[in-house]
């Protein structure tokens, strides 16, 4: 039972930051792709 409570509290805390996490990962991926494109054309 304690494991389920931990998972529940984890997900309720994570939902607050899910939006910013997705934005951070998108920025990271876009930055990496742009870096690869720029360095491949140099």
Steps between C-alpha positions, in 0.01 A plus 500: 500500500773759578640449150171607342490811718855590394411459134185709545686783673774480237251537214308784668827688553621418148183627330588855609835485322394281204433801276834667570681164467350448153599854401856445627532174305361666184751786533781248554403291196458807278837633617675169429341473153591860416854440623538190283361682194723805554817295558426272205492803267816665640 
